[in-house]
Amino acid sequence: MARAEATPPAVAGAWYRQPLLWLGALIFVASLAGCVWMIVLSAHHADAPVPTHQTGALGVPAGAHSSAAPR
């Protein structure tokens, strides 16, 4: 009877035999698929503009005026 040889170290340490790399690849692909899904979902549903009365950017007035008179 022939003795069974162990897997050579070069094959045992190959990247495709590392479960952590497969898990990382699976998470990466799922993340990309989620991004694409969100882009497609947002393209199907338009974002209606919200009525606002501000004339500046992020609440900062666009003009150079103040509420108090200079002294």
Jmol script that loads the backbone (N, CA, C; Angstrom):
load data "model"
ATOM      1  N   MET A   1       0.835  -1.169   0.000  1.00  0.00           N
ATOM      2  CA  MET A   1       0.000   0.000   0.000  1.00  0.00           C
ATOM      3  C   MET A   1       0.889   1.244   0.000  1.00  0.00           C
ATOM      4  N   ALA A   2       0.532   2.205  -0.847  1.00  0.00           N
ATOM      5  CA  ALA A   2       1.317   3.428  -0.947  1.00  0.00           C
ATOM      6  C   ALA A   2       0.906   4.403   0.155  1.00  0.00           C
ATOM      7  N   ARG A   3       1.889   5.087   0.667  1.00  0.00           N
ATOM      8  CA  ARG A   3       1.631   6.059   1.723  1.00  0.00           C
ATOM      9  C   ARG A   3       1.102   7.342   1.099  1.00  0.00           C
ATOM     10  N   ALA A   4       0.024   7.917   1.664  1.00  0.00           N
ATOM     11  CA  ALA A   4      -0.563   9.156   1.143  1.00  0.00           C
ATOM     12  C   ALA A   4       0.364  10.328   1.456  1.00  0.00           C
ATOM     13  N   GLU A   5       0.632  11.085   0.453  1.00  0.00           N
ATOM     14  CA  GLU A   5       1.487  12.258   0.604  1.00  0.00           C
ATOM     15  C   GLU A   5       0.654  13.434   1.107  1.00  0.00           C
ATOM     16  N   ALA A   6       1.227  14.246   1.939  1.00  0.00           N
ATOM     17  CA  ALA A   6       0.566  15.467   2.414  1.00  0.00           C
ATOM     18  C   ALA A   6       0.586  16.498   1.286  1.00  0.00           C
ATOM     19  N   THR A   7      -0.308  17.443   1.370  1.00  0.00           N
ATOM     20  CA  THR A   7      -0.362  18.506   0.373  1.00  0.00           C
ATOM     21  C   THR A   7       0.921  19.328   0.462  1.00  0.00           C
ATOM     22  N   PRO A   8       1.551  19.582  -0.682  1.00  0.00           N
ATOM     23  CA  PRO A   8       2.781  20.385  -0.636  1.00  0.00           C
ATOM     24  C   PRO A   8       2.507  21.774  -0.067  1.00  0.00           C
ATOM     25  N   PRO A   9       3.485  22.356   0.621  1.00  0.00           N
ATOM     26  CA  PRO A   9       3.277  23.678   1.235  1.00  0.00           C
ATOM     27  C   PRO A   9       2.906  24.762   0.229  1.00  0.00           C
ATOM     28  N   ALA A  10       3.394  24.665  -1.001  1.00  0.00           N
ATOM     29  CA  ALA A  10       3.074  25.694  -2.003  1.00  0.00           C
ATOM     30  C   ALA A  10       1.586  25.688  -2.323  1.00  0.00           C
ATOM     31  N   VAL A  11       0.969  24.509  -2.384  1.00  0.00           N
ATOM     32  CA  VAL A  11      -0.455  24.417  -2.688  1.00  0.00           C
ATOM     33  C   VAL A  11      -1.282  24.737  -1.449  1.00  0.00           C
ATOM     34  N   ALA A  12      -0.833  24.297  -0.285  1.00  0.00           N
ATOM     35  CA  ALA A  12      -1.579  24.534   0.954  1.00  0.00           C
ATOM     36  C   ALA A  12      -1.654  26.016   1.295  1.00  0.00           C
ATOM     37  N   GLY A  13      -0.660  26.788   0.921  1.00  0.00           N
ATOM     38  CA  GLY A  13      -0.638  28.215   1.238  1.00  0.00           C
ATOM     39  C   GLY A  13      -1.109  29.095   0.101  1.00  0.00           C
ATOM     40  N   ALA A  14      -1.707  28.512  -0.926  1.00  0.00           N
ATOM     41  CA  ALA A  14      -2.167  29.298  -2.072  1.00  0.00           C
ATOM     42  C   ALA A  14      -3.287  30.248  -1.653  1.00  0.00           C
ATOM     43  N   TRP A  15      -3.404  31.360  -2.346  1.00  0.00           N
ATOM     44  CA  TRP A  15      -4.391  32.374  -1.971  1.00  0.00           C
ATOM     45  C   TRP A  15      -5.808  31.844  -2.038  1.00  0.00           C
ATOM     46  N   TYR A  16      -6.118  30.961  -2.952  1.00  0.00           N
ATOM     47  CA  TYR A  16      -7.487  30.475  -3.104  1.00  0.00           C
ATOM     48  C   TYR A  16      -7.866  29.448  -2.048  1.00  0.00           C
ATOM     49  N   ARG A  17      -6.929  29.073  -1.182  1.00  0.00           N
ATOM     50  CA  ARG A  17      -7.239  28.167  -0.077  1.00  0.00           C
ATOM     51  C   ARG A  17      -7.343  28.905   1.259  1.00  0.00           C
ATOM     52  N   GLN A  18      -7.374  30.232   1.209  1.00  0.00           N
ATOM     53  CA  GLN A  18      -7.466  31.039   2.425  1.00  0.00           C
ATOM     54  C   GLN A  18      -8.906  31.530   2.598  1.00  0.00           C
ATOM     55  N   PRO A  19      -9.625  31.024   3.594  1.00  0.00           N
ATOM     56  CA  PRO A  19     -11.029  31.406   3.755  1.00  0.00           C
ATOM     57  C   PRO A  19     -11.226  32.880   4.089  1.00  0.00           C
ATOM     58  N   LEU A  20     -10.271  33.502   4.749  1.00  0.00           N
ATOM     59  CA  LEU A  20     -10.404  34.914   5.081  1.00  0.00           C
ATOM     60  C   LEU A  20     -10.393  35.778   3.822  1.00  0.00           C
ATOM     61  N   LEU A  21      -9.601  35.407   2.830  1.00  0.00           N
ATOM     62  CA  LEU A  21      -9.597  36.157   1.573  1.00  0.00           C
ATOM     63  C   LEU A  21     -10.913  35.997   0.831  1.00  0.00           C
ATOM     64  N   TRP A  22     -11.503  34.797   0.861  1.00  0.00           N
ATOM     65  CA  TRP A  22     -12.809  34.582   0.224  1.00  0.00           C
ATOM     66  C   TRP A  22     -13.884  35.398   0.932  1.00  0.00           C
ATOM     67  N   LEU A  23     -13.814  35.460   2.255  1.00  0.00           N
ATOM     68  CA  LEU A  23     -14.774  36.261   3.007  1.00  0.00           C
ATOM     69  C   LEU A  23     -14.625  37.741   2.651  1.00  0.00           C
ATOM     70  N   GLY A  24     -13.395  38.219   2.567  1.00  0.00           N
ATOM     71  CA  GLY A  24     -13.151  39.602   2.183  1.00  0.00           C
ATOM     72  C   GLY A  24     -13.647  39.903   0.781  1.00  0.00           C
ATOM     73  N   ALA A  25     -13.422  38.965  -0.140  1.00  0.00           N
ATOM     74  CA  ALA A  25     -13.897  39.153  -1.507  1.00  0.00           C
ATOM     75  C   ALA A  25     -15.422  39.161  -1.557  1.00  0.00           C
ATOM     76  N   LEU A  26     -16.058  38.301  -0.765  1.00  0.00           N
ATOM     77  CA  LEU A  26     -17.516  38.251  -0.720  1.00  0.00           C
ATOM     78  C   LEU A  26     -18.092  39.555  -0.167  1.00  0.00           C
ATOM     79  N   ILE A  27     -17.491  40.080   0.887  1.00  0.00           N
ATOM     80  CA  ILE A  27     -17.952  41.351   1.460  1.00  0.00           C
ATOM     81  C   ILE A  27     -17.742  42.493   0.469  1.00  0.00           C
ATOM     82  N   PHE A  28     -16.622  42.488  -0.239  1.00  0.00           N
ATOM     83  CA  PHE A  28     -16.340  43.529  -1.230  1.00  0.00           C
ATOM     84  C   PHE A  28     -17.351  43.498  -2.363  1.00  0.00           C
ATOM     85  N   VAL A  29     -17.638  42.313  -2.891  1.00  0.00           N
ATOM     86  CA  VAL A  29     -18.599  42.181  -3.986  1.00  0.00           C
ATOM     87  C   VAL A  29     -20.003  42.559  -3.511  1.00  0.00           C
ATOM     88  N   ALA A  30     -20.370  42.169  -2.297  1.00  0.00           N
ATOM     89  CA  ALA A  30     -21.680  42.538  -1.759  1.00  0.00           C
ATOM     90  C   ALA A  30     -21.785  44.052  -1.578  1.00  0.00           C
ATOM     91  N   SER A  31     -20.706  44.681  -1.178  1.00  0.00           N
ATOM     92  CA  SER A  31     -20.693  46.135  -1.022  1.00  0.00           C
ATOM     93  C   SER A  31     -20.863  46.828  -2.371  1.00  0.00           C
ATOM     94  N   LEU A  32     -20.155  46.358  -3.371  1.00  0.00           N
ATOM     95  CA  LEU A  32     -20.304  46.935  -4.712  1.00  0.00           C
ATOM     96  C   LEU A  32     -21.709  46.731  -5.252  1.00  0.00           C
ATOM     97  N   ALA A  33     -22.272  45.539  -5.042  1.00  0.00           N
ATOM     98  CA  ALA A  33     -23.634  45.271  -5.496  1.00  0.00           C
ATOM     99  C   ALA A  33     -24.627  46.181  -4.778  1.00  0.00           C
ATOM    100  N   GLY A  34     -24.416  46.425  -3.503  1.00  0.00           N
ATOM    101  CA  GLY A  34     -25.278  47.338  -2.758  1.00  0.00           C
ATOM    102  C   GLY A  34     -25.188  48.760  -3.271  1.00  0.00           C
ATOM    103  N   CYS A  35     -23.995  49.203  -3.629  1.00  0.00           N
ATOM    104  CA  CYS A  35     -23.826  50.547  -4.187  1.00  0.00           C
ATOM    105  C   CYS A  35     -24.553  50.683  -5.521  1.00  0.00           C
ATOM    106  N   VAL A  36     -24.388  49.688  -6.375  1.00  0.00           N
ATOM    107  CA  VAL A  36     -25.068  49.716  -7.671  1.00  0.00           C
ATOM    108  C   VAL A  36     -26.576  49.687  -7.469  1.00  0.00           C
ATOM    109  N   TRP A  37     -27.056  48.868  -6.529  1.00  0.00           N
ATOM    110  CA  TRP A  37     -28.488  48.783  -6.268  1.00  0.00           C
ATOM    111  C   TRP A  37     -29.034  50.124  -5.786  1.00  0.00           C
ATOM    112  N   MET A  38     -28.298  50.817  -4.907  1.00  0.00           N
ATOM    113  CA  MET A  38     -28.749  52.115  -4.414  1.00  0.00           C
ATOM    114  C   MET A  38     -28.759  53.165  -5.521  1.00  0.00           C
ATOM    115  N   ILE A  39     -27.797  53.115  -6.435  1.00  0.00           N
ATOM    116  CA  ILE A  39     -27.772  54.049  -7.561  1.00  0.00           C
ATOM    117  C   ILE A  39     -28.964  53.806  -8.471  1.00  0.00           C
ATOM    118  N   VAL A  40     -29.240  52.546  -8.770  1.00  0.00           N
ATOM    119  CA  VAL A  40     -30.390  52.215  -9.623  1.00  0.00           C
ATOM    120  C   VAL A  40     -31.685  52.607  -8.923  1.00  0.00           C
ATOM    121  N   LEU A  41     -31.790  52.347  -7.647  1.00  0.00           N
ATOM    122  CA  LEU A  41     -32.987  52.698  -6.884  1.00  0.00           C
ATOM    123  C   LEU A  41     -33.203  54.204  -6.871  1.00  0.00           C
ATOM    124  N   SER A  42     -32.140  54.971  -6.690  1.00  0.00           N
ATOM    125  CA  SER A  42     -32.276  56.427  -6.666  1.00  0.00           C
ATOM    126  C   SER A  42     -32.589  56.990  -8.042  1.00  0.00           C
ATOM    127  N   ALA A  43     -32.190  56.310  -9.095  1.00  0.00           N
ATOM    128  CA  ALA A  43     -32.512  56.784 -10.440  1.00  0.00           C
ATOM    129  C   ALA A  43     -33.996  56.586 -10.747  1.00  0.00           C
ATOM    130  N   HIS A  44     -34.621  55.594 -10.122  1.00  0.00           N
ATOM    131  CA  HIS A  44     -36.036  55.322 -10.366  1.00  0.00           C
ATOM    132  C   HIS A  44     -36.955  56.242  -9.567  1.00  0.00           C
ATOM    133  N   HIS A  45     -36.483  56.778  -8.467  1.00  0.00           N
ATOM    134  CA  HIS A  45     -37.309  57.621  -7.605  1.00  0.00           C
ATOM    135  C   HIS A  45     -36.699  59.019  -7.554  1.00  0.00           C
ATOM    136  N   ALA A  46     -37.389  59.962  -8.182  1.00  0.00           N
ATOM    137  CA  ALA A  46     -36.882  61.331  -8.239  1.00  0.00           C
ATOM    138  C   ALA A  46     -36.954  61.986  -6.866  1.00  0.00           C
ATOM    139  N   ASP A  47     -36.008  62.834  -6.576  1.00  0.00           N
ATOM    140  CA  ASP A  47     -35.955  63.571  -5.320  1.00  0.00           C
ATOM    141  C   ASP A  47     -36.629  64.918  -5.552  1.00  0.00           C
ATOM    142  N   ALA A  48     -37.809  65.090  -4.994  1.00  0.00           N
ATOM    143  CA  ALA A  48     -38.551  66.333  -5.182  1.00  0.00           C
ATOM    144  C   ALA A  48     -37.863  67.473  -4.435  1.00  0.00           C
ATOM    145  N   PRO A  49     -37.795  68.658  -5.040  1.00  0.00           N
ATOM    146  CA  PRO A  49     -37.171  69.781  -4.348  1.00  0.00           C
ATOM    147  C   PRO A  49     -38.020  70.223  -3.150  1.00  0.00           C
ATOM    148  N   VAL A  50     -37.352  70.606  -2.103  1.00  0.00           N
ATOM    149  CA  VAL A  50     -38.013  71.058  -0.886  1.00  0.00           C
ATOM    150  C   VAL A  50     -38.104  72.583  -0.934  1.00  0.00           C
ATOM    151  N   PRO A  51     -39.301  73.142  -0.723  1.00  0.00           N
ATOM    152  CA  PRO A  51     -39.407  74.609  -0.745  1.00  0.00           C
ATOM    153  C   PRO A  51     -38.656  75.220   0.444  1.00  0.00           C
ATOM    154  N   THR A  52     -37.919  76.253   0.164  1.00  0.00           N
ATOM    155  CA  THR A  52     -37.125  76.914   1.200  1.00  0.00           C
ATOM    156  C   THR A  52     -37.130  78.416   0.956  1.00  0.00           C
ATOM    157  N   HIS A  53     -36.863  79.179   1.987  1.00  0.00           N
ATOM    158  CA  HIS A  53     -36.843  80.638   1.876  1.00  0.00           C
ATOM    159  C   HIS A  53     -35.451  81.214   2.075  1.00  0.00           C
ATOM    160  N   GLN A  54     -34.465  80.389   2.281  1.00  0.00           N
ATOM    161  CA  GLN A  54     -33.104  80.885   2.479  1.00  0.00           C
ATOM    162  C   GLN A  54     -32.491  81.272   1.138  1.00  0.00           C
ATOM    163  N   THR A  55     -31.721  82.336   1.160  1.00  0.00           N
ATOM    164  CA  THR A  55     -31.071  82.798  -0.064  1.00  0.00           C
ATOM    165  C   THR A  55     -29.574  82.555  -0.053  1.00  0.00           C
ATOM    166  N   GLY A  56     -29.054  81.970   0.978  1.00  0.00           N
ATOM    167  CA  GLY A  56     -27.626  81.724   1.079  1.00  0.00           C
ATOM    168  C   GLY A  56     -27.296  80.247   0.982  1.00  0.00           C
ATOM    169  N   ALA A  57     -26.038  79.962   1.213  1.00  0.00           N
ATOM    170  CA  ALA A  57     -25.571  78.580   1.180  1.00  0.00           C
ATOM    171  C   ALA A  57     -25.456  78.058   2.607  1.00  0.00           C
ATOM    172  N   LEU A  58     -26.150  76.981   2.918  1.00  0.00           N
ATOM    173  CA  LEU A  58     -26.121  76.346   4.240  1.00  0.00           C
ATOM    174  C   LEU A  58     -26.511  77.317   5.349  1.00  0.00           C
ATOM    175  N   GLY A  59     -27.457  78.212   5.064  1.00  0.00           N
ATOM    176  CA  GLY A  59     -27.951  79.139   6.069  1.00  0.00           C
ATOM    177  C   GLY A  59     -27.129  80.398   6.229  1.00  0.00           C
ATOM    178  N   VAL A  60     -26.050  80.541   5.505  1.00  0.00           N
ATOM    179  CA  VAL A  60     -25.213  81.743   5.562  1.00  0.00           C
ATOM    180  C   VAL A  60     -25.720  82.705   4.494  1.00  0.00           C
ATOM    181  N   PRO A  61     -26.049  83.934   4.870  1.00  0.00           N
ATOM    182  CA  PRO A  61     -26.566  84.889   3.880  1.00  0.00           C
ATOM    183  C   PRO A  61     -25.577  85.146   2.750  1.00  0.00           C
ATOM    184  N   ALA A  62     -26.128  85.331   1.552  1.00  0.00           N
ATOM    185  CA  ALA A  62     -25.281  85.578   0.397  1.00  0.00           C
ATOM    186  C   ALA A  62     -24.810  87.033   0.331  1.00  0.00           C
ATOM    187  N   GLY A  63     -25.581  87.950   0.899  1.00  0.00           N
ATOM    188  CA  GLY A  63     -25.214  89.377   0.853  1.00  0.00           C
ATOM    189  C   GLY A  63     -24.412  89.806   2.069  1.00  0.00           C
ATOM    190  N   ALA A  64     -23.822  90.994   1.971  1.00  0.00           N
ATOM    191  CA  ALA A  64     -23.017  91.532   3.071  1.00  0.00           C
ATOM    192  C   ALA A  64     -23.865  92.535   3.853  1.00  0.00           C
ATOM    193  N   HIS A  65     -24.777  92.053   4.653  1.00  0.00           N
ATOM    194  CA  HIS A  65     -25.602  92.917   5.479  1.00  0.00           C
ATOM    195  C   HIS A  65     -25.661  92.350   6.895  1.00  0.00           C
ATOM    196  N   SER A  66     -25.956  93.214   7.860  1.00  0.00           N
ATOM    197  CA  SER A  66     -26.063  92.769   9.243  1.00  0.00           C
ATOM    198  C   SER A  66     -27.362  93.268   9.826  1.00  0.00           C
ATOM    199  N   SER A  67     -27.749  92.708  10.956  1.00  0.00           N
ATOM    200  CA  SER A  67     -28.996  93.107  11.590  1.00  0.00           C
ATOM    201  C   SER A  67     -28.794  94.329  12.489  1.00  0.00           C
ATOM    202  N   ALA A  68     -27.596  94.590  12.929  1.00  0.00           N
ATOM    203  CA  ALA A  68     -27.329  95.730  13.805  1.00  0.00           C
ATOM    204  C   ALA A  68     -26.661  96.858  13.016  1.00  0.00           C
ATOM    205  N   ALA A  69     -27.047  98.074  13.348  1.00  0.00           N
ATOM    206  CA  ALA A  69     -26.455  99.236  12.678  1.00  0.00           C
ATOM    207  C   ALA A  69     -25.048  99.493  13.253  1.00  0.00           C
ATOM    208  N   PRO A  70     -24.107  99.888  12.411  1.00  0.00           N
ATOM    209  CA  PRO A  70     -22.752 100.182  12.930  1.00  0.00           C
ATOM    210  C   PRO A  70     -22.765 101.405  13.813  1.00  0.00           C
ATOM    211  N   ARG A  71     -21.882 101.479  14.775  1.00  0.00           N
ATOM    212  CA  ARG A  71     -21.814 102.620  15.714  1.00  0.00           C
ATOM    213  C   ARG A  71     -20.769 103.592  15.320  1.00  0.00           C
TER     214      ARG A  71
END
end "model"
wireframe off; spacefill off
backbone 0.3
color backbone group
